[in-house]
Amino acid sequence: MEIRFACLQLPTKVEEPIHVRYTLSGADLVVGECTIPSGQSSCDSPPVTTLGWHWEANGLVAEQRTIQASAEDALLGNSDMITILPRPVVMVHGFSSSWQAWENYLGPQGL
């Protein structure tokens, strides 16, 4: 899935361009960027993929996250809490096989 970030609306228009970085809560990962042009008070990011956001770096599930907007190491704001759903895994056996090819991966000891 892809999304776009709309920078929070600043109270006044900026005199100089400001580079905004979007980071994922709980990670030092920059997930989007945009630049507020001179004379404007907001910007939109290019499309950003959300793949992998359901997992923390340590492998734990992160069902909810916030996005933080910052410029020049100053926090501009946070998004509301967003729910992150995992991507399903679809396992397809080969041409001359059956569902039983995946038996070792199923159940309490499997994936």
Biopython code that builds the backbone (N, CA, C, O; Angstrom):
import numpy as np
from Bio.PDB.StructureBuilder import StructureBuilder

atoms = [
    (1, "MET", "N", (0.831, -1.176, 0.000)),
    (1, "MET", "CA", (0.000, 0.000, 0.000)),
    (1, "MET", "C", (0.883, 1.249, 0.000)),
    (1, "MET", "O", (1.964, 1.260, 0.589)),
    (2, "GLU", "N", (0.414, 2.278, -0.656)),
    (2, "GLU", "CA", (1.126, 3.549, -0.658)),
    (2, "GLU", "C", (0.226, 4.635, -0.099)),
    (2, "GLU", "O", (-0.988, 4.616, -0.301)),
    (3, "ILE", "N", (0.832, 5.583, 0.606)),
    (3, "ILE", "CA", (0.098, 6.723, 1.127)),
    (3, "ILE", "C", (0.884, 7.990, 0.835)),
    (3, "ILE", "O", (2.049, 7.930, 0.443)),
    (4, "ARG", "N", (0.249, 9.125, 1.025)),
    (4, "ARG", "CA", (0.917, 10.424, 0.918)),
    (4, "ARG", "C", (0.754, 11.122, 2.256)),
    (4, "ARG", "O", (-0.271, 10.979, 2.923)),
    (5, "PHE", "N", (1.771, 11.877, 2.642)),
    (5, "PHE", "CA", (1.682, 12.676, 3.858)),
    (5, "PHE", "C", (1.408, 14.111, 3.469)),
    (5, "PHE", "O", (2.029, 14.648, 2.552)),
    (6, "ALA", "N", (0.497, 14.716, 4.153)),
    (6, "ALA", "CA", (0.285, 16.152, 4.010)),
    (6, "ALA", "C", (0.858, 16.779, 5.268)),
    (6, "ALA", "O", (0.420, 16.483, 6.379)),
    (7, "CYS", "N", (1.827, 17.636, 5.084)),
    (7, "CYS", "CA", (2.464, 18.279, 6.225)),
    (7, "CYS", "C", (1.401, 18.999, 7.030)),
    (7, "CYS", "O", (0.456, 19.555, 6.470)),
    (8, "LEU", "N", (1.556, 18.988, 8.333)),
    (8, "LEU", "CA", (0.603, 19.736, 9.132)),
    (8, "LEU", "C", (0.625, 21.190, 8.702)),
    (8, "LEU", "O", (1.665, 21.707, 8.295)),
    (9, "GLN", "N", (-0.472, 21.822, 8.788)),
    (9, "GLN", "CA", (-0.603, 23.217, 8.357)),
    (9, "GLN", "C", (0.095, 24.119, 9.361)),
    (9, "GLN", "O", (-0.321, 24.207, 10.517)),
    (10, "LEU", "N", (1.146, 24.784, 8.928)),
    (10, "LEU", "CA", (1.841, 25.720, 9.806)),
    (10, "LEU", "C", (0.994, 26.976, 9.964)),
    (10, "LEU", "O", (0.249, 27.328, 9.050)),
    (11, "PRO", "N", (1.088, 27.658, 11.097)),
    (11, "PRO", "CA", (0.226, 28.826, 11.336)),
    (11, "PRO", "C", (0.508, 29.998, 10.398)),
    (11, "PRO", "O", (-0.373, 30.819, 10.143)),
    (12, "THR", "N", (1.742, 30.075, 9.883)),
    (12, "THR", "CA", (2.086, 31.167, 8.965)),
    (12, "THR", "C", (2.853, 30.605, 7.777)),
    (12, "THR", "O", (3.398, 29.503, 7.839)),
    (13, "LYS", "N", (2.887, 31.362, 6.714)),
    (13, "LYS", "CA", (3.661, 30.964, 5.542)),
    (13, "LYS", "C", (5.146, 31.139, 5.848)),
    (13, "LYS", "O", (5.535, 32.045, 6.585)),
    (14, "VAL", "N", (5.962, 30.269, 5.278)),
    (14, "VAL", "CA", (7.395, 30.319, 5.543)),
    (14, "VAL", "C", (8.082, 31.288, 4.578)),
    (14, "VAL", "O", (7.669, 31.437, 3.428)),
    (15, "GLU", "N", (9.118, 31.931, 5.060)),
    (15, "GLU", "CA", (9.871, 32.859, 4.217)),
    (15, "GLU", "C", (10.895, 32.110, 3.368)),
    (15, "GLU", "O", (11.133, 32.474, 2.216)),
    (16, "GLU", "N", (11.505, 31.059, 3.937)),
    (16, "GLU", "CA", (12.487, 30.230, 3.244)),
    (16, "GLU", "C", (11.938, 28.810, 3.163)),
    (16, "GLU", "O", (11.170, 28.407, 4.036)),
    (17, "PRO", "N", (12.310, 28.039, 2.141)),
    (17, "PRO", "CA", (11.855, 26.651, 2.061)),
    (17, "PRO", "C", (12.257, 25.865, 3.314)),
    (17, "PRO", "O", (13.347, 26.057, 3.853)),
    (18, "ILE", "N", (11.378, 24.992, 3.761)),
    (18, "ILE", "CA", (11.646, 24.145, 4.927)),
    (18, "ILE", "C", (11.487, 22.682, 4.508)),
    (18, "ILE", "O", (10.455, 22.290, 3.963)),
    (19, "HIS", "N", (12.522, 21.883, 4.770)),
    (19, "HIS", "CA", (12.497, 20.454, 4.454)),
    (19, "HIS", "C", (11.872, 19.701, 5.630)),
    (19, "HIS", "O", (12.373, 19.780, 6.752)),
    (20, "VAL", "N", (10.790, 18.980, 5.381)),
    (20, "VAL", "CA", (10.069, 18.235, 6.419)),
    (20, "VAL", "C", (10.351, 16.752, 6.240)),
    (20, "VAL", "O", (10.260, 16.218, 5.134)),
    (21, "ARG", "N", (10.698, 16.088, 7.350)),
    (21, "ARG", "CA", (10.931, 14.644, 7.350)),
    (21, "ARG", "C", (9.862, 13.978, 8.193)),
    (21, "ARG", "O", (9.514, 14.464, 9.269)),
    (22, "TYR", "N", (9.346, 12.868, 7.702)),
    (22, "TYR", "CA", (8.356, 12.078, 8.428)),
    (22, "TYR", "C", (9.025, 10.800, 8.908)),
    (22, "TYR", "O", (9.616, 10.069, 8.114)),
    (23, "THR", "N", (8.932, 10.531, 10.199)),
    (23, "THR", "CA", (9.512, 9.317, 10.757)),
    (23, "THR", "C", (8.431, 8.498, 11.428)),
    (23, "THR", "O", (7.412, 9.024, 11.877)),
    (24, "LEU", "N", (8.670, 7.212, 11.487)),
    (24, "LEU", "CA", (7.745, 6.272, 12.097)),
    (24, "LEU", "C", (8.051, 6.173, 13.575)),
    (24, "LEU", "O", (9.209, 5.995, 13.953)),
    (25, "SER", "N", (7.035, 6.284, 14.424)),
    (25, "SER", "CA", (7.260, 6.184, 15.869)),
    (25, "SER", "C", (7.899, 4.842, 16.204)),
    (25, "SER", "O", (7.538, 3.808, 15.641)),
    (26, "GLY", "N", (8.841, 4.877, 17.118)),
    (26, "GLY", "CA", (9.509, 3.654, 17.540)),
    (26, "GLY", "C", (10.624, 3.220, 16.599)),
    (26, "GLY", "O", (11.197, 2.147, 16.788)),
    (27, "ALA", "N", (10.945, 4.019, 15.599)),
    (27, "ALA", "CA", (12.002, 3.665, 14.651)),
    (27, "ALA", "C", (12.694, 4.944, 14.192)),
    (27, "ALA", "O", (12.091, 6.017, 14.171)),
    (28, "ASP", "N", (13.947, 4.818, 13.830)),
    (28, "ASP", "CA", (14.677, 5.961, 13.292)),
    (28, "ASP", "C", (14.603, 5.972, 11.773)),
    (28, "ASP", "O", (15.524, 6.432, 11.097)),
    (29, "LEU", "N", (13.515, 5.469, 11.253)),
    (29, "LEU", "CA", (13.338, 5.317, 9.818)),
    (29, "LEU", "C", (12.589, 6.506, 9.235)),
    (29, "LEU", "O", (11.467, 6.806, 9.644)),
    (30, "VAL", "N", (13.218, 7.181, 8.275)),
    (30, "VAL", "CA", (12.532, 8.262, 7.563)),
    (30, "VAL", "C", (11.623, 7.598, 6.538)),
    (30, "VAL", "O", (12.093, 6.870, 5.664)),
    (31, "VAL", "N", (10.315, 7.850, 6.646)),
    (31, "VAL", "CA", (9.347, 7.199, 5.764)),
    (31, "VAL", "C", (8.775, 8.136, 4.714)),
    (31, "VAL", "O", (8.029, 7.697, 3.838)),
    (32, "GLY", "N", (9.103, 9.397, 4.783)),
    (32, "GLY", "CA", (8.627, 10.347, 3.795)),
    (32, "GLY", "C", (9.274, 11.697, 3.990)),
    (32, "GLY", "O", (9.771, 12.013, 5.071)),
    (33, "GLU", "N", (9.265, 12.486, 2.943)),
    (33, "GLU", "CA", (9.859, 13.822, 3.007)),
    (33, "GLU", "C", (9.110, 14.738, 2.046)),
    (33, "GLU", "O", (8.520, 14.278, 1.068)),
    (34, "CYS", "N", (9.138, 16.020, 2.328)),
    (34, "CYS", "CA", (8.646, 17.024, 1.404)),
    (34, "CYS", "C", (9.251, 18.368, 1.795)),
    (34, "CYS", "O", (9.804, 18.511, 2.886)),
    (35, "THR", "N", (9.147, 19.330, 0.923)),
    (35, "THR", "CA", (9.687, 20.659, 1.191)),
    (35, "THR", "C", (8.566, 21.678, 1.086)),
    (35, "THR", "O", (7.860, 21.746, 0.080)),
    (36, "ILE", "N", (8.413, 22.469, 2.141)),
    (36, "ILE", "CA", (7.432, 23.562, 2.121)),
    (36, "ILE", "C", (8.088, 24.710, 1.361)),
    (36, "ILE", "O", (9.103, 25.243, 1.810)),
    (37, "PRO", "N", (7.524, 25.099, 0.218)),
    (37, "PRO", "CA", (8.145, 26.175, -0.562)),
    (37, "PRO", "C", (7.984, 27.542, 0.104)),
    (37, "PRO", "O", (7.102, 27.732, 0.941)),
    (38, "SER", "N", (8.831, 28.477, -0.268)),
    (38, "SER", "CA", (8.720, 29.860, 0.222)),
    (38, "SER", "C", (7.322, 30.382, -0.081)),
    (38, "SER", "O", (6.792, 30.164, -1.171)),
    (39, "GLY", "N", (6.730, 31.070, 0.886)),
    (39, "GLY", "CA", (5.414, 31.647, 0.705)),
    (39, "GLY", "C", (4.265, 30.678, 0.914)),
    (39, "GLY", "O", (3.109, 31.048, 0.710)),
    (40, "GLN", "N", (4.552, 29.446, 1.316)),
    (40, "GLN", "CA", (3.518, 28.431, 1.568)),
    (40, "GLN", "C", (3.564, 28.006, 3.029)),
    (40, "GLN", "O", (4.493, 28.359, 3.756)),
    (41, "SER", "N", (2.558, 27.246, 3.455)),
    (41, "SER", "CA", (2.527, 26.786, 4.843)),
    (41, "SER", "C", (2.358, 25.270, 4.956)),
    (41, "SER", "O", (2.184, 24.755, 6.061)),
    (42, "SER", "N", (2.408, 24.538, 3.816)),
    (42, "SER", "CA", (2.295, 23.083, 3.857)),
    (42, "SER", "C", (2.883, 22.494, 2.579)),
    (42, "SER", "O", (3.188, 23.213, 1.628)),
    (43, "CYS", "N", (3.035, 21.168, 2.578)),
    (43, "CYS", "CA", (3.525, 20.451, 1.403)),
    (43, "CYS", "C", (2.964, 19.036, 1.427)),
    (43, "CYS", "O", (2.492, 18.568, 2.464)),
    (44, "ASP", "N", (3.015, 18.359, 0.294)),
    (44, "ASP", "CA", (2.609, 16.958, 0.190)),
    (44, "ASP", "C", (3.814, 16.128, -0.203)),
    (44, "ASP", "O", (4.636, 16.556, -1.014)),
    (45, "SER", "N", (3.918, 14.936, 0.373)),
    (45, "SER", "CA", (5.024, 14.050, 0.028)),
    (45, "SER", "C", (4.671, 13.264, -1.228)),
    (45, "SER", "O", (3.498, 13.142, -1.579)),
    (46, "PRO", "N", (5.687, 12.730, -1.906)),
    (46, "PRO", "CA", (5.391, 11.763, -2.958)),
    (46, "PRO", "C", (4.810, 10.509, -2.306)),
    (46, "PRO", "O", (4.877, 10.380, -1.083)),
    (47, "PRO", "N", (4.238, 9.576, -3.087)),
    (47, "PRO", "CA", (3.701, 8.348, -2.474)),
    (47, "PRO", "C", (4.771, 7.608, -1.671)),
    (47, "PRO", "O", (5.934, 7.546, -2.068)),
    (48, "VAL", "N", (4.354, 7.052, -0.541)),
    (48, "VAL", "CA", (5.258, 6.350, 0.375)),
    (48, "VAL", "C", (4.694, 4.954, 0.610)),
    (48, "VAL", "O", (3.503, 4.808, 0.885)),
    (49, "THR", "N", (5.538, 3.924, 0.505)),
    (49, "THR", "CA", (5.076, 2.564, 0.765)),
    (49, "THR", "C", (5.013, 2.301, 2.273)),
    (49, "THR", "O", (5.837, 2.812, 3.033)),
    (50, "THR", "N", (4.043, 1.513, 2.694)),
    (50, "THR", "CA", (3.872, 1.202, 4.111)),
    (50, "THR", "C", (4.295, -0.232, 4.436)),
    (50, "THR", "O", (4.037, -0.718, 5.537)),
    (51, "LEU", "N", (4.934, -0.904, 3.495)),
    (51, "LEU", "CA", (5.342, -2.289, 3.723)),
    (51, "LEU", "C", (6.344, -2.378, 4.859)),
    (51, "LEU", "O", (7.301, -1.605, 4.914)),
    (52, "GLY", "N", (6.124, -3.317, 5.761)),
    (52, "GLY", "CA", (7.033, -3.543, 6.869)),
    (52, "GLY", "C", (6.740, -2.727, 8.111)),
    (52, "GLY", "O", (7.411, -2.907, 9.127)),
    (53, "TRP", "N", (5.768, -1.842, 8.065)),
    (53, "TRP", "CA", (5.479, -0.992, 9.218)),
    (53, "TRP", "C", (4.860, -1.770, 10.374)),
    (53, "TRP", "O", (4.841, -1.272, 11.500)),
    (54, "HIS", "N", (4.358, -2.963, 10.131)),
    (54, "HIS", "CA", (3.702, -3.754, 11.177)),
    (54, "HIS", "C", (4.709, -4.351, 12.156)),
    (54, "HIS", "O", (4.328, -4.811, 13.233)),
    (55, "TRP", "N", (5.980, -4.347, 11.793)),
    (55, "TRP", "CA", (7.008, -5.001, 12.618)),
    (55, "TRP", "C", (8.030, -4.005, 13.117)),
    (55, "TRP", "O", (8.451, -3.106, 12.390)),
    (56, "GLU", "N", (8.423, -4.177, 14.371)),
    (56, "GLU", "CA", (9.512, -3.385, 14.952)),
    (56, "GLU", "C", (10.841, -4.006, 14.502)),
    (56, "GLU", "O", (10.863, -5.129, 13.997)),
    (57, "ALA", "N", (11.925, -3.290, 14.683)),
    (57, "ALA", "CA", (13.247, -3.789, 14.288)),
    (57, "ALA", "C", (13.607, -5.083, 15.027)),
    (57, "ALA", "O", (14.339, -5.916, 14.492)),
    (58, "ASN", "N", (13.097, -5.257, 16.256)),
    (58, "ASN", "CA", (13.397, -6.452, 17.042)),
    (58, "ASN", "C", (12.462, -7.619, 16.723)),
    (58, "ASN", "O", (12.529, -8.655, 17.385)),
    (59, "GLY", "N", (11.590, -7.467, 15.718)),
    (59, "GLY", "CA", (10.694, -8.538, 15.299)),
    (59, "GLY", "C", (9.354, -8.562, 16.006)),
    (59, "GLY", "O", (8.518, -9.412, 15.698)),
    (60, "LEU", "N", (9.123, -7.652, 16.948)),
    (60, "LEU", "CA", (7.844, -7.609, 17.641)),
    (60, "LEU", "C", (6.803, -6.878, 16.807)),
    (60, "LEU", "O", (7.134, -6.034, 15.975)),
    (61, "VAL", "N", (5.546, -7.215, 17.041)),
    (61, "VAL", "CA", (4.438, -6.602, 16.316)),
    (61, "VAL", "C", (4.184, -5.192, 16.845)),
    (61, "VAL", "O", (4.210, -4.957, 18.053)),
    (62, "ALA", "N", (3.942, -4.275, 15.942)),
    (62, "ALA", "CA", (3.565, -2.901, 16.295)),
    (62, "ALA", "C", (2.244, -2.603, 15.590)),
    (62, "ALA", "O", (2.231, -2.121, 14.457)),
    (63, "GLU", "N", (1.136, -2.893, 16.270)),
    (63, "GLU", "CA", (-0.178, -2.749, 15.635)),
    (63, "GLU", "C", (-0.600, -1.304, 15.458)),
    (63, "GLU", "O", (-1.424, -1.000, 14.594)),
    (64, "GLN", "N", (-0.052, -0.413, 16.258)),
    (64, "GLN", "CA", (-0.404, 0.993, 16.136)),
    (64, "GLN", "C", (0.865, 1.834, 16.140)),
    (64, "GLN", "O", (1.819, 1.551, 16.865)),
    (65, "ARG", "N", (0.853, 2.864, 15.322)),
    (65, "ARG", "CA", (2.007, 3.750, 15.212)),
    (65, "ARG", "C", (1.522, 5.186, 15.044)),
    (65, "ARG", "O", (0.348, 5.436, 14.772)),
    (66, "THR", "N", (2.440, 6.110, 15.209)),
    (66, "THR", "CA", (2.195, 7.500, 14.840)),
    (66, "THR", "C", (3.303, 7.909, 13.887)),
    (66, "THR", "O", (4.382, 7.316, 13.875)),
    (67, "ILE", "N", (3.027, 8.917, 13.098)),
    (67, "ILE", "CA", (4.015, 9.491, 12.197)),
    (67, "ILE", "C", (4.396, 10.843, 12.782)),
    (67, "ILE", "O", (3.527, 11.632, 13.154)),
    (68, "GLN", "N", (5.693, 11.110, 12.862)),
    (68, "GLN", "CA", (6.181, 12.375, 13.406)),
    (68, "GLN", "C", (6.745, 13.219, 12.278)),
    (68, "GLN", "O", (7.523, 12.733, 11.457)),
    (69, "ALA", "N", (6.352, 14.483, 12.241)),
    (69, "ALA", "CA", (6.881, 15.424, 11.257)),
    (69, "ALA", "C", (7.889, 16.317, 11.961)),
    (69, "ALA", "O", (7.604, 16.866, 13.025)),
    (70, "SER", "N", (9.073, 16.463, 11.365)),
    (70, "SER", "CA", (10.094, 17.333, 11.959)),
    (70, "SER", "C", (10.829, 18.083, 10.861)),
    (70, "SER", "O", (10.870, 17.657, 9.707)),
    (71, "ALA", "N", (11.406, 19.207, 11.250)),
    (71, "ALA", "CA", (12.219, 20.017, 10.347)),
    (71, "ALA", "C", (13.399, 20.549, 11.147)),
    (71, "ALA", "O", (13.230, 21.127, 12.220)),
    (72, "GLU", "N", (14.591, 20.345, 10.611)),
    (72, "GLU", "CA", (15.800, 20.815, 11.280)),
    (72, "GLU", "C", (15.847, 20.362, 12.743)),
    (72, "GLU", "O", (16.137, 21.157, 13.637)),
    (73, "ASP", "N", (15.559, 19.086, 12.976)),
    (73, "ASP", "CA", (15.581, 18.453, 14.303)),
    (73, "ASP", "C", (14.554, 19.021, 15.275)),
    (73, "ASP", "O", (14.630, 18.743, 16.472)),
    (74, "ALA", "N", (13.603, 19.805, 14.796)),
    (74, "ALA", "CA", (12.518, 20.322, 15.644)),
    (74, "ALA", "C", (11.237, 19.579, 15.286)),
    (74, "ALA", "O", (10.859, 19.510, 14.117)),
    (75, "LEU", "N", (10.578, 19.028, 16.287)),
    (75, "LEU", "CA", (9.323, 18.315, 16.068)),
    (75, "LEU", "C", (8.224, 19.305, 15.705)),
    (75, "LEU", "O", (7.963, 20.256, 16.442)),
    (76, "LEU", "N", (7.581, 19.071, 14.556)),
    (76, "LEU", "CA", (6.477, 19.932, 14.127)),
    (76, "LEU", "C", (5.128, 19.384, 14.587)),
    (76, "LEU", "O", (4.188, 20.147, 14.808)),
    (77, "GLY", "N", (5.035, 18.066, 14.730)),
    (77, "GLY", "CA", (3.781, 17.470, 15.178)),
    (77, "GLY", "C", (3.748, 15.978, 14.963)),
    (77, "GLY", "O", (4.634, 15.407, 14.327)),
    (78, "ASN", "N", (2.707, 15.343, 15.505)),
    (78, "ASN", "CA", (2.466, 13.911, 15.384)),
    (78, "ASN", "C", (1.123, 13.670, 14.729)),
    (78, "ASN", "O", (0.206, 14.483, 14.849)),
    (79, "SER", "N", (1.013, 12.556, 14.041)),
    (79, "SER", "CA", (-0.275, 12.154, 13.489)),
    (79, "SER", "C", (-1.124, 11.550, 14.608)),
    (79, "SER", "O", (-0.630, 11.296, 15.706)),
    (80, "ASP", "N", (-2.378, 11.328, 14.323)),
    (80, "ASP", "CA", (-3.198, 10.520, 15.208)),
    (80, "ASP", "C", (-2.648, 9.101, 15.166)),
    (80, "ASP", "O", (-1.880, 8.763, 14.266)),
    (81, "MET", "N", (-3.026, 8.278, 16.116)),
    (81, "MET", "CA", (-2.610, 6.884, 16.127)),
    (81, "MET", "C", (-3.225, 6.189, 14.910)),
    (81, "MET", "O", (-4.421, 6.323, 14.651)),
    (82, "ILE", "N", (-2.408, 5.452, 14.172)),
    (82, "ILE", "CA", (-2.904, 4.708, 13.018)),
    (82, "ILE", "C", (-2.715, 3.217, 13.268)),
    (82, "ILE", "O", (-1.733, 2.802, 13.884)),
    (83, "THR", "N", (-3.656, 2.420, 12.788)),
    (83, "THR", "CA", (-3.590, 0.971, 12.932)),
    (83, "THR", "C", (-2.860, 0.404, 11.723)),
    (83, "THR", "O", (-3.179, 0.736, 10.582)),
    (84, "ILE", "N", (-1.883, -0.448, 11.981)),
    (84, "ILE", "CA", (-1.073, -1.051, 10.928)),
    (84, "ILE", "C", (-1.426, -2.538, 10.863)),
    (84, "ILE", "O", (-1.279, -3.261, 11.848)),
    (85, "LEU", "N", (-1.888, -2.981, 9.709)),
    (85, "LEU", "CA", (-2.237, -4.384, 9.520)),
    (85, "LEU", "C", (-1.083, -5.129, 8.859)),
    (85, "LEU", "O", (-0.379, -4.557, 8.027)),
    (86, "PRO", "N", (-0.877, -6.406, 9.221)),
    (86, "PRO", "CA", (0.201, -7.172, 8.588)),
    (86, "PRO", "C", (-0.192, -7.565, 7.166)),
    (86, "PRO", "O", (-1.374, -7.617, 6.828)),
    (87, "ARG", "N", (0.805, -7.838, 6.350)),
    (87, "ARG", "CA", (0.547, -8.358, 5.013)),
    (87, "ARG", "C", (0.321, -9.846, 5.124)),
    (87, "ARG", "O", (1.045, -10.531, 5.848)),
    (88, "PRO", "N", (-0.667, -10.357, 4.424)),
    (88, "PRO", "CA", (-0.869, -11.818, 4.464)),
    (88, "PRO", "C", (0.237, -12.526, 3.686)),
    (88, "PRO", "O", (0.842, -11.956, 2.777)),
    (89, "VAL", "N", (0.484, -13.764, 4.057)),
    (89, "VAL", "CA", (1.438, -14.604, 3.335)),
    (89, "VAL", "C", (0.628, -15.661, 2.606)),
    (89, "VAL", "O", (-0.128, -16.411, 3.224)),
    (90, "VAL", "N", (0.785, -15.719, 1.313)),
    (90, "VAL", "CA", (0.092, -16.714, 0.498)),
    (90, "VAL", "C", (1.132, -17.722, 0.044)),
    (90, "VAL", "O", (2.100, -17.379, -0.635)),
    (91, "MET", "N", (0.915, -18.973, 0.431)),
    (91, "MET", "CA", (1.857, -20.029, 0.067)),
    (91, "MET", "C", (1.238, -20.861, -1.050)),
    (91, "MET", "O", (0.130, -21.377, -0.900)),
    (92, "VAL", "N", (1.941, -20.992, -2.161)),
    (92, "VAL", "CA", (1.438, -21.727, -3.319)),
    (92, "VAL", "C", (2.398, -22.867, -3.609)),
    (92, "VAL", "O", (3.593, -22.650, -3.808)),
    (93, "HIS", "N", (1.870, -24.076, -3.631)),
    (93, "HIS", "CA", (2.708, -25.236, -3.923)),
    (93, "HIS", "C", (2.976, -25.314, -5.424)),
    (93, "HIS", "O", (2.334, -24.625, -6.216)),
    (94, "GLY", "N", (3.914, -26.144, -5.795)),
    (94, "GLY", "CA", (4.283, -26.303, -7.194)),
    (94, "GLY", "C", (3.228, -27.029, -8.015)),
    (94, "GLY", "O", (2.211, -27.471, -7.480)),
    (95, "PHE", "N", (3.471, -27.150, -9.301)),
    (95, "PHE", "CA", (2.523, -27.723, -10.264)),
    (95, "PHE", "C", (2.115, -29.151, -9.916)),
    (95, "PHE", "O", (0.934, -29.488, -9.993)),
    (96, "SER", "N", (3.052, -29.976, -9.543)),
    (96, "SER", "CA", (2.732, -31.386, -9.294)),
    (96, "SER", "C", (2.674, -31.695, -7.796)),
    (96, "SER", "O", (2.958, -32.821, -7.387)),
    (97, "SER", "N", (2.318, -30.726, -6.996)),
    (97, "SER", "CA", (2.292, -30.894, -5.550)),
    (97, "SER", "C", (0.884, -30.616, -5.027)),
    (97, "SER", "O", (-0.048, -30.418, -5.806)),
    (98, "SER", "N", (0.738, -30.602, -3.700)),
    (98, "SER", "CA", (-0.561, -30.318, -3.082)),
    (98, "SER", "C", (-0.336, -29.482, -1.821)),
    (98, "SER", "O", (0.794, -29.110, -1.508)),
    (99, "TRP", "N", (-1.404, -29.195, -1.115)),
    (99, "TRP", "CA", (-1.323, -28.423, 0.120)),
    (99, "TRP", "C", (-0.420, -29.103, 1.146)),
    (99, "TRP", "O", (0.128, -28.439, 2.026)),
    (100, "GLN", "N", (-0.263, -30.422, 1.038)),
    (100, "GLN", "CA", (0.531, -31.173, 2.004)),
    (100, "GLN", "C", (2.020, -30.791, 1.956)),
    (100, "GLN", "O", (2.770, -31.100, 2.882)),
    (101, "ALA", "N", (2.440, -30.126, 0.887)),
    (101, "ALA", "CA", (3.825, -29.676, 0.801)),
    (101, "ALA", "C", (4.147, -28.679, 1.914)),
    (101, "ALA", "O", (5.310, -28.496, 2.275)),
    (102, "TRP", "N", (3.122, -28.044, 2.450)),
    (102, "TRP", "CA", (3.310, -27.017, 3.478)),
    (102, "TRP", "C", (3.023, -27.519, 4.894)),
    (102, "TRP", "O", (3.048, -26.728, 5.837)),
    (103, "GLU", "N", (2.753, -28.806, 5.063)),
    (103, "GLU", "CA", (2.406, -29.349, 6.375)),
    (103, "GLU", "C", (3.453, -29.048, 7.447)),
    (103, "GLU", "O", (3.092, -28.776, 8.592)),
    (104, "ASN", "N", (4.719, -29.091, 7.108)),
    (104, "ASN", "CA", (5.785, -28.822, 8.084)),
    (104, "ASN", "C", (5.765, -27.381, 8.566)),
    (104, "ASN", "O", (6.296, -27.081, 9.636)),
    (105, "TYR", "N", (5.158, -26.481, 7.789)),
    (105, "TYR", "CA", (5.141, -25.067, 8.135)),
    (105, "TYR", "C", (3.880, -24.667, 8.906)),
    (105, "TYR", "O", (3.803, -23.552, 9.422)),
    (106, "LEU", "N", (2.916, -25.540, 8.987)),
    (106, "LEU", "CA", (1.649, -25.239, 9.630)),
    (106, "LEU", "C", (1.644, -25.725, 11.070)),
    (106, "LEU", "O", (2.476, -26.547, 11.455)),
    (107, "GLY", "N", (0.721, -25.227, 11.858)),
    (107, "GLY", "CA", (0.574, -25.680, 13.227)),
    (107, "GLY", "C", (1.439, -24.921, 14.208)),
    (107, "GLY", "O", (2.105, -23.956, 13.833)),
    (108, "PRO", "N", (1.437, -25.357, 15.496)),
    (108, "PRO", "CA", (2.105, -24.605, 16.555)),
    (108, "PRO", "C", (3.629, -24.505, 16.377)),
    (108, "PRO", "O", (4.233, -23.537, 16.840)),
    (109, "GLN", "N", (4.247, -25.469, 15.726)),
    (109, "GLN", "CA", (5.705, -25.416, 15.556)),
    (109, "GLN", "C", (6.108, -24.809, 14.216)),
    (109, "GLN", "O", (7.297, -24.646, 13.939)),
    (110, "GLY", "N", (5.142, -24.481, 13.400)),
    (110, "GLY", "CA", (5.444, -23.931, 12.077)),
    (110, "GLY", "C", (5.415, -22.409, 12.058)),
    (110, "GLY", "O", (5.320, -21.757, 13.098)),
    (111, "LEU", "N", (5.496, -21.872, 10.873)),
    (111, "LEU", "CA", (5.485, -20.430, 10.702)),
    (111, "LEU", "C", (4.121, -19.880, 10.965)),
    (111, "LEU", "O", (3.914, -18.670, 10.869)),
]
sb = StructureBuilder()
sb.init_structure("model")
sb.init_model(0)
sb.init_chain("A")
sb.init_seg("    ")
for serial, (resi, resn, name, xyz) in enumerate(atoms, 1):
    if name == "N":
        sb.init_residue(resn, " ", resi, " ")
    sb.init_atom(name, np.array(xyz, "f"), 0.0, 1.0, " ", f" {name:<3s}", serial, name[0])
structure = sb.get_structure()
